[in-house]
Amino acid sequence: MNSLWKMWVDARTEEKALKLCERVLERMGRDASDKRAEPYPKTGGFVVSFAVGLEHAEWNDAVVEVIALGQRVAHGWALSGSIEDDPDGWSNRTSVAGVESIQWTLVGAGAVA
């Protein structure tokens, strides 16, 4: 199962945006795939997206895992979507300087029957 992440950063270059991504991943204790940084004209910074594979295959365990990963880099999470098949979390209270806000989405065969 995978979690998809987006973070909005105040970096002025793609290189610095990706360095912030590495700091977030270091705090999470995880590696990521599909890392991309794209300009975000609204703020003059960048939005960085990446995917983090989850260790748990069971839906309930994966939900707890992605929430726990989020808590390593931010607090005050707002949860939305259906917890049964489309959970999403967003926070603008990050613990990594330069990261203005962060979002996760759980992707997988959601599965509360």
Contact map, one row per residue, 1 for C-alpha under 8 A:
11100000000000000000000000000000000000000000000000001111100001000000000000000000000000000000000000000000011110000
11110000000000000000000000000000000000000000000000111100000000000000000000000000000000000000000000000000011100000
11111000000000000000000000000000000000000000000000111100000000000100000000000000000000000000000000000001111000000
01111100000000000000000000000000000000000000000011110000000000000000000000000000000000000000000000000001111000000
00111110000000000000000000000000000000000000000011110000000000000000000000000000000000000000000000000111100000000
00011111000000000000000000000000000000000000001111000000000000000000000000000000000000000000000000000111000000000
00001111100000000000000000000000000000000000001110000000000000000000000000000000000000000000000000111110000000000
00000111110000000000000000000000000000000000111100000000000000000000000000000000000000000000000000111100000000000
00000011111000001001000000000000000000000000111100000000000000000000000000000000000000000000000001111000000000000
00000001111100001000000000000000000000000011110000000000000000000000000000000000000000000000000001110000000000000
00000000111111011000000000000000000000000000110000000000000000000000000000000000000000000000000001000000000000000
00000000011111011000000000000000000000000001110000000000000000000000000000000000000000000000000000000000000000000
00000000001111111000000000000000000000000000110000000000000000000000000000000000000000000000000000000000000000000
00000000001111111100000000000000000011100000010000000000000000000000000000000000000000000000000000000000000000000
00000000000011111110000000000000000000000000000000000000000000000000000000000000000000000000000000000000000000000
00000000001111111111000000000000000000000000000000000000000000000000000000000000000000000000000000000000000000000
00000000111111111111100000000000000010000000011100000000000000000000000000000000000000000000000000000000000000000
00000000000001111111110000000000001110000000000100000000000000000000000000000000000000000000000000000000000000000
00000000000000111111111000000000000000000000000000000000000000000000000000000000000000000000000000000000000000000
00000000100000011111111100000000000000000000000000000000000000000000000000000000000000000000000101100000000000000
00000000000000001111111110000000000000000000000100000000000000000000000000000000000000000000000000000000000000000
00000000000000000111111111000000000000000000000000000000000000000000000000000000000000000000000000000000000000000
00000000000000000011111111100000000000000000000000000000000000000000000000000000000000000000000100000000000000000
00000000000000000001111111110000000000000000000000000000000000000000000010000000000000000000000100000000000000000
00000000000000000000111111111111000000000000000000000000000000000000000000000000000000000000000000000000000000000
00000000000000000000011111111110000000000000000000000000000000000000000000000000000000000000000000000000000000000
00000000000000000000001111111100000000000000000000000000000000000000000110000000000000000000000000000000000000000
00000000000000000000000111111100000000000000000000000000000000000000110110000000000000000000000000000000000000000
00000000000000000000000011111110000000000000000000000000000000000000000000000000000000000000000000000000000000000
00000000000000000000000011111111000000000000000000010000000000000000000000000000000000000000000000000000000000000
00000000000000000000000011001111100000000000000000010000000000000000000000000000000000000000000000000000000000000
00000000000000000000000010000111111000000000000001111000000000000000000000000000000000000000000000000000000000000
00000000000000000000000000000011111000000000000001110000000000000000000000000000000000000000000000000000000000000
00000000000000000000000000000001111100000000000011100000000000000000000000000000000000000000000000000000000000000
00000000000000000100000000000001111110000000000111100000000000000000000000000000000000000000000000000000000000000
00000000000000000100000000000000011111000000000111000000000000000000000000000000000000000000000000000000000000000
00000000000001001100000000000000001111100000011110000000000000000000000000000000000000000000000000000000000000000
00000000000001000000000000000000000111110000011100000000000000000000000000000000000000000000000000000000000000000
00000000000001000000000000000000000011111001111000000000000000000000000000000000000000000000000000000000000000000
00000000000000000000000000000000000001111111111000000000000000000000000000000000000000000000000000000000000000000
00000000000000000000000000000000000000111111110000000000000000000000000000000000000000000000000000000000000000000
00000000000000000000000000000000000000011111100000000000000000000000000000000000000000000000000000000000000000000
00000000010000000000000000000000000000011111110000000000000000000000000000000000000000000000000000000000000000000
00000000010100000000000000000000000000111111110000000000000000000000000000000000000000000000000000000000000000000
00000001111110000000000000000000000000111111111000000000000000000000000000000000000000000000000000000000000000000
00000001111111001000000000000000000011111011111100000000000000000000000000000000000000000000000000000000000000000
00000111100000001000000000000000000011110000111110000000000000000000000000000000000000000000000000000000000000000
00000111100000001100100000000000001111000000011111000000000000000000000000000000000000000000000000000000000000000
00011110000000000000000000000000011110000000001111100000000000000000000000000000000000000000000000000000000000000
00011100000000000000000000000001111100000000000111110000000000000000000000000000000000000000000000000000000000000
01111000000000000000000000000001111000000000000011111000000000000000000000000000000000000000000000000000000000000
01111000000000000000000000000111100000000000000001111100000000000000000000000000000000000000000000000000000000000
11100000000000000000000000000001000000000000000000111110000000000000000000000000000000000000000000000000000000000
11100000000000000000000000000000000000000000000000011111100001001100000000000000000000000000000000000000000000000
10000000000000000000000000000000000000000000000000001111100001000000000000000000000000000000000000000000000000000
10000000000000000000000000000000000000000000000000000111111011001000000000000000000000000000000000000000000000000
10000000000000000000000000000000000000000000000000000111111011000000000000000000000000000000000000000000000000000
00000000000000000000000000000000000000000000000000000001111111000000000000000000000000000000000000000000000000000
00000000000000000000000000000000000000000000000000000001111111100000000000000000000000000000000000000000000011110
00000000000000000000000000000000000000000000000000000000011111110000000000000000000000000000000000000000000000000
00000000000000000000000000000000000000000000000000000001111111111000000000000000000000000000000000000000000000000
10000000000000000000000000000000000000000000000000000111111111111100000000000000000000000000000000000000000000000
00000000000000000000000000000000000000000000000000000000001111111110000000000000001000100000000000000000010000000
00000000000000000000000000000000000000000000000000000000000111111111000000000000000000000000000000000000000000000
00000000000000000000000000000000000000000000000000000101000011111111100000000000000000000000000000000000000000000
00100000000000000000000000000000000000000000000000000100000001111111110000000000000000000000000000000001010000000
00000000000000000000000000000000000000000000000000000000000000111111111000000000000000001000000000000000000000000
00000000000000000000000000000000000000000000000000000000000000011111111100000000000000000000000000000000000000000
00000000000000000000000000010000000000000000000000000000000000001111111110000000000000000000000000000000000000000
00000000000000000000000000010000000000000000000000000000000000000111111111100000000000000000000000000001000000000
00000000000000000000000000000000000000000000000000000000000000000011111111100000000000000000000000000000000000000
00000000000000000000000000110000000000000000000000000000000000000001111111000000000000000000000000000000000000000
00000000000000000000000100110000000000000000000000000000000000000000111111100000000000000000011100000000000000000
00000000000000000000000000000000000000000000000000000000000000000000011111111000000000000011111100000100000000000
00000000000000000000000000000000000000000000000000000000000000000000011011111000000000000010111000000000000000000
00000000000000000000000000000000000000000000000000000000000000000000000001111100000000000011100000000000000000000
00000000000000000000000000000000000000000000000000000000000000000000000001111110000000001110100000000000000000000
00000000000000000000000000000000000000000000000000000000000000000000000000011111000000001110000000000000000000000
00000000000000000000000000000000000000000000000000000000000000000000000000001111100000111100000000000000000000000
00000000000000000000000000000000000000000000000000000000000000000000000000000111111000111000000000000000000000000
00000000000000000000000000000000000000000000000000000000000000000000000000000011111001110000000000000000000000000
00000000000000000000000000000000000000000000000000000000000000000000000000000001111111100000000000000000000000000
00000000000000000000000000000000000000000000000000000000000000100000000000000001111111100000000000000000000000000
00000000000000000000000000000000000000000000000000000000000000000000000000000000011111100000000000000000000001110
00000000000000000000000000000000000000000000000000000000000000000000000000000000011111100000000000000000000011110
00000000000000000000000000000000000000000000000000000000000000000000000000000000111111110000000000000000111001000
00000000000000000000000000000000000000000000000000000000000000100000000000000011111111111000000000000000110000000
00000000000000000000000000000000000000000000000000000000000000000000000000000011100001111100000000000011110000000
00000000000000000000000000000000000000000000000000000000000000000010000000001111000000111110000000000011100000000
00000000000000000000000000000000000000000000000000000000000000000000000000001110000000011111000000001111000000000
00000000000000000000000000000000000000000000000000000000000000000000000001111100000000001111110000001110000000000
00000000000000000000000000000000000000000000000000000000000000000000000001010000000000000111110000011100000000000
00000000000000000000000000000000000000000000000000000000000000000000000001111000000000000011111000011000000000000
00000000000000000000000000000000000000000000000000000000000000000000000011100000000000000011111110111100000000000
00000000000000000000000000000000000000000000000000000000000000000000000011100000000000000000111110000000000000000
00000000000000000001001100000000000000000000000000000000000000000000000011000000000000000000011111100000000000000
00000000000000000000000000000000000000000000000000000000000000000000000000000000000000000000011111110000000000000
00000000111000000001000000000000000000000000000000000000000000000000000000000000000000000000000111110000000000000
00000011110000000001000000000000000000000000000000000000000000000000000000000000000000000000010111111100000000000
00000011110000000000000000000000000000000000000000000000000000000000000000000000000000000001110011111100000000000
00000011100000000000000000000000000000000000000000000000000000000000000000000000000000000111110000111110000000000
00001111000000000000000000000000000000000000000000000000000000000000000001000000000000000111010000111111000000000
00001110000000000000000000000000000000000000000000000000000000000000000000000000000000011110000000001111100000000
00111100000000000000000000000000000000000000000000000000000000000100010000000000000000011100000000000111110000000
00111000000000000000000000000000000000000000000000000000000000000000000000000000000001111000000000000011111000000
11110000000000000000000000000000000000000000000000000000000000100100000000000000000001110000000000000001111100000
11110000000000000000000000000000000000000000000000000000000000000000000000000000000001000000000000000000111111000
11000000000000000000000000000000000000000000000000000000000000000000000000000000000000000000000000000000011111000
10000000000000000000000000000000000000000000000000000000001000000000000000000000000010000000000000000000001111100
00000000000000000000000000000000000000000000000000000000001000000000000000000000000111000000000000000000001111110
00000000000000000000000000000000000000000000000000000000001000000000000000000000000110000000000000000000000011111
00000000000000000000000000000000000000000000000000000000001000000000000000000000000110000000000000000000000001111
00000000000000000000000000000000000000000000000000000000000000000000000000000000000000000000000000000000000000111
